[in-house]
Amino acid sequence: MIDIKSDVVIIGGGVIGTSIFYHLAKNNVDVTLLERGTLASGASGACEGTIFLQTKKPGIHLQIAIQSAKMFKYLEEELDYDIEYISKGAMVVIPDEIQFETMKLFVQDQCNNGLNVELLDKKDAREREPALAETIEGATYCPDDGQVNPIKLTYAFAEAGKRYKRARILNNVNVEGISLEENKVRGVITNKGFISTSIIINAAGAYAPIIGEMVGLNIPIIPRRGQVLVSEEAYGVVNGIIGTSDYIACKYNPEIKNVNSSAGLIVEPTASKNYLMGATREFVGYNPRVTYEGIRSISGSIVSLIPAFKNISIIRSFAGLRPYTEDGLPILGCVEGIEGFIMAAGHEGDGIALSPITGKLISELIISGSSSMSLEPFRLSRFKEI
Ligand SMILES: Cc1cc2nc3c(=O)[nH]c(=O)nc-3n(C[C@H](O)[C@H](O)[C@H](O)COP(=O)(O)OP(=O)(O)OC[C@H]3O[C@@H](n4cnc5c(N)ncnc54)[C@H](O)[C@@H]3O)c2cc1C
């Protein structure tokens, strides 16, 4: 049985928990990470690995994504781990004229906010990616978008953190309760014993609301399932990451209706020469299963976007649960009324891309009481105001 003391306890061994773990460990903080399964057994091990800037709405979302993308540039060297990081740009394909008009405004807005992104007409888009269907209307292209292997990234943070003496990771430890005294954190109750601490970080992803309930909080994070297909080794069908504009255009211009649950596809070539193709967006509770309808929907959309995929076999499929919030932003920072309880969850489809900056900001908050970027837009209490 465990009976230890730790200055900080992180709940959740996904990319967010391990990034915070690393950033605290390297600053010599005594920190313990608890994971009920093994590292990356949640969404961080069942997702794609794109680091998209051009999908972010100008404002705080784009700002935090830019800061995080800058950190990726030196992460591989800093963590001393091959995380399969590449930053070669990505394309977002626009299927029709209505979305083209919306994306024109979106791109203009992004450029005005300092992002290097351009709008391509159909001819230029197909010159860059000849495999695209003739039916497309155009595309946007951002040379600063990139990708990483999310499982390797999670392990890279964990391994780099464990090199510091005061940092430990305990797998197969399920958090079952939180002990409070006069609304101050006192410890964590687990299936393996008690850990005494005054600071808890809730990095449980889609399961963060269950941890919240342990201290009487209502955390508005909802699991949003995403199904992904893995192709056989088939490099060269497309040159780089390709997404579609459906989801972005719908968010930016609510008058455009989302056509199906797979709208907003991403095709991502991996270092092992397969393609990841996904993903659905479904509210089906805590159900991480792949469905026949999901597979059909993704493969049908892929073939109409890139007809050459018709001859490529799918060898595997998986599904993960994104930690969705209504405004698309994560919940980060201290929680009013519960001293020592810190939130770091709700990154929805951006958790991989935002993991470095999240780890940095949360560790700064713990070490110095404030962070280099204001966490005000990410506070839990904003949902009372929506
Ligand atoms: C299909 C799909 C595609 C995606 N594509 C991208 C992409 O291209 N780019 C991008 O940036 N993001 C992407 N995402 C989003 C990204 O995967 C998530 O935002 C990110 O992984 C969330 O990380 P996390 O650490 O918060 O949660 P998780 O990885 O889910 O980790 C939470 C951990 O907490 C543990 N846990 C829960 N309860 C307890 C408990 N009681 N005790 C102990 N441990 C507990 C779980 O076991 C889990 O390991 C995608 C997601 C999906 C599903």
The ligand as a Gaussian input file, in Angstrom:
#p B3LYP/6-31G(d) Opt

LIG

0 1
 C       -9.623000      10.983000     -32.601000
 C       -8.876000      12.110000     -31.989000
 C       -8.000000      12.875000     -32.755000
 C       -7.299000      13.920000     -32.174000
 N       -6.379000      14.612000     -32.927000
 C       -5.647000      15.586000     -32.357000
 C       -4.669000      16.281000     -33.104000
 O       -4.444000      16.008000     -34.278000
 N       -3.983000      17.285000     -32.488000
 C       -4.204000      17.617000     -31.173000
 O       -3.574000      18.548000     -30.680000
 N       -5.114000      16.962000     -30.433000
 C       -5.833000      15.956000     -30.989000
 N       -6.781000      15.301000     -30.254000
 C       -7.036000      15.729000     -28.894000
 C       -6.059000      15.153000     -27.896000
 O       -5.923000      13.772000     -28.094000
 C       -6.542000      15.445000     -26.468000
 O       -6.884000      16.806000     -26.323000
 C       -5.455000      15.108000     -25.456000
 O       -4.948000      13.820000     -25.675000
 C       -5.995000      15.227000     -24.044000
 O       -4.968000      14.869000     -23.169000
 P       -5.245000      14.711000     -21.630000
 O       -3.945000      14.391000     -20.999000
 O       -6.009000      15.890000     -21.147000
 O       -6.278000      13.488000     -21.522000
 P       -6.016000      11.910000     -21.657000
 O       -4.966000      11.585000     -22.629000
 O       -7.350000      11.290000     -21.846000
 O       -5.431000      11.537000     -20.239000
 C       -6.206000      11.509000     -19.063000
 C       -5.704000      10.352000     -18.230000
 O       -6.330000      10.399000     -16.954000
 C       -6.446000       9.080000     -16.496000
 N       -7.453000       9.034000     -15.442000
 C       -8.778000       9.313000     -15.547000
 N       -9.389000       9.135000     -14.363000
 C       -8.429000       8.770000     -13.481000
 C       -8.434000       8.429000     -12.091000
 N       -9.570000       8.429000     -11.378000
 N       -7.276000       8.098000     -11.493000
 C       -6.103000       8.081000     -12.202000
 N       -6.051000       8.370000     -13.515000
 C       -7.183000       8.717000     -14.155000
 C       -6.867000       8.315000     -17.746000
 O       -6.608000       6.927000     -17.629000
 C       -6.048000       9.000000     -18.837000
 O       -4.845000       8.287000     -19.132000
 C       -7.498000      14.247000     -30.804000
 C       -8.351000      13.464000     -30.029000
 C       -9.043000      12.403000     -30.595000
 C       -9.938000      11.544000     -29.731000

